[in-house]
Amino acid sequence: METVEMNSVSLKRPRSEDDVANADEIKRQKILEKPKAGNDSGQSIENPAEQTEDTKSEIIPNEESEEQEEEELEDSDEDGDAESFADMMKHGLTESDVGITKFVSSHKGFSGILKERYSDFVVHEIGKDGRVSHLDDFSVPVDDEVNFEDPSEETFTVLSDEDKQRLEELQLFKNKETSVAIEVIEDTKEKRTIIHQAVKSLFPGLETKTEDRDGKKYIIAYHAAGKKALAKVRTATDPRKHSWPKSRGSYCHFVLYKENKDTMDAINVLSKFLRVKPNIFSYMGTKDKRAITVQEIAVLRITAQRLAHLNKCLMNFKLGNFSYKNHPLKLGELQGNHFTVVLRNITGTDDQIEQAMHSLREIGFINYYGMQRFGTTAVPTYQIGRAILQNNWNEVMDLILKPRPGAEKGYLVKCREEWAKTKDPAAALKKLPVKRCVEGQLLRGLLKYGMKNIISAFGIIPRNNRLMYIHSYQSYVWNNMVSKRIEEYGLRAVPGDLILKGATAVHIEEGDVDNYTIHDVVMPLPGFDVIYPKHKIGEAYKEMLVADNLDINNMRHKIRDYSLSGAYRKIIIRPQNVNWEVVAYDDPKIPLFTTDLDKLEGKPLPVLPTDGKFRALKMEFSLPPSTYATMAIREVLKMDTSIKNQTQLNTTWLR
């Protein structure tokens, strides 16, 4: 949920949070020169398949050069971000736009700034056994076969990036060279031995020998068996084909601590450095980008020693708590997430804060789908989902590709303008140097299948990303219906409401209504396999879908992927393990709590003044999967958590 991108695989000095804060301050100063200025917190879209507070995007294979080019484009476009903040003010979504309109508590609201720094939002995963994931151990487990076929640390650094690129091309026969010569700069027997070992361990299938050329020593890498060795190479470079000690579990489980990076990007970075495919990693849930997050990851047949080495190479990541097990991780196996959140520059009195936090602990909050679910541009994702369900493919194409108000990256603007002018996918694609975005994927599909086969063209977009749109529409309907339900019947269970008995939804009958509370009530996401409340809200569902040219009794689509079965969702969530503290501070850049990494590195918390210029609310709570921490925070503050509103708060505070 952040506009500032971290260097994904660069080993150069990363932008620290102070760098990010300084860049943000420069942007804000630019904003102050403009009317209606603001700060874009850049929330991303949650993946519907996971339906958690955390965000997810499908890994899209792409060439490294394109990925680097995208990073350069994003860095070079930073000056345009200030203008995008102002445009977001005009065109961004607010909570009421997506049906988020009600509160359950009676306290008077107050203002505070959410995620002013990404380190103000920390997420710890809760496993299915109820254990909260923490990074507290960097040691590598000792088993009976330590270092089994495991390269030493020097192996990874003795070869330059250029050497590795040439060796990879030689290994996979990507060029006409029959050998690669590596000059031994500091010629010693030990140095030559390390280079020999590095080539053979990192590039299976290659042999090496030492040669004298013009008085200099070179290590020569070559194929011992010619192209017939290629199949062996491919087998050797697949970690699933490596020899592996029988006494060791096939999966190395570890805790991933990451800052300002989402889970899928993190896995892409790890796989690139390990020279493996991303699909050998598994996890229980995906985590926010604009946050510090701690979660468990499992990887197939990669040793803890290799993983631990990455701690010296990668910035904004740390790996630890290694163990070997016989099973991967599965999506949804987690019990939830534990959140530590700082709301800065709060205005509430001590009494207001106490009332708000007691209400959160005792009553809870409305389980709305948060703003991440609906995108951040002038074309909300639910509108595209609605067009898909209507089978209106021209509208789908138009909503994704047409010019839209609000600032975007310059190349996207040019691509949209070209599309509007020519309706030529090839011409529009030429304006788009980064082609792995949804617009680029759709244009490639149109180029391949033609303008008369939009369905197939749209199918080029990864499945999870396509389903994101229709699940966004379901969420939009659910939010609106829950607001109507709260408005009509308040915070009590009434006859005709739905509750779950096991996995089956049943209606509350008149005689049983006293046996249930609002915390038992569920509401359906529309679909062909759900039932609806037997009161006014049941009719409201039908009316809303009719207004959108959809039939609530026929939610099956002619394309199976887009058929909605529906689901049930509790309307009120009561967080667990709720704790809070109000602290004073003077410097908005200082951290207000210690992270797992701070504790490992022995960094103490800065001494805070007893009577500072500003006040902050530090809060902790645990939530089950498929719930949004931002909606819990919304209930505490009783204010709009949308980018548009947070932008206004940031700008007002700076004034």
ABEGO torsion letter per residue (X at the ends): XBABBBBAABABBBBBAAAAAAAAAAAAAAAAABBGBBBBAGBBBBBAAAGBABBBBBBBBBBAAAAAAAAAAAAAAAAAAAAAAAAAAAABBBAAAAGBABBABABBBBBBBBGABAAABBBBBBBAAGBBBBBABABBBBBABBGBGBBBAAAAAABBAAAAAAAAAAAAGABABABBBBBBABBBAAAAAAAAAAAAAABBGBBBBBBBBGGBBBBBBBBAAEAAAAAAAAAAABAAABBBBAABBABBBBBBBBBGBBAAAAAAAAAAAAGBBAAABBBABBBBABBBBBBBBBBBGBBAAAAAAAAAABBGBBBBGBBBBABBBBBGABAEBBBBBBBBGBABBAAAAAAAAAAAAAAEBBABBBAAAAEABABBAAAAAAAAAAGBAAAAAAAAABBBBEBBBAAAAAAAAAAAAAGBAAAAAAABABAABAAAAAAAAAAAAEAABAAAAAAABBAAAAAAAAAAAAAAAAAAAAAAAAAAAEABBBBGBBBBBEABBBBBBAAAAAABBAAABBBBBBBAABBBBBBAAAAAAAAAAAAAGBBAABABBABAAABBAEBBBBABBBBBGBBBBBBBBABAABBABBBAAAAAAGBBBBBBBABBABBBBBBBBBBBBGBBAAAAAAAAAGBBABAAAAAAAAAAAAX
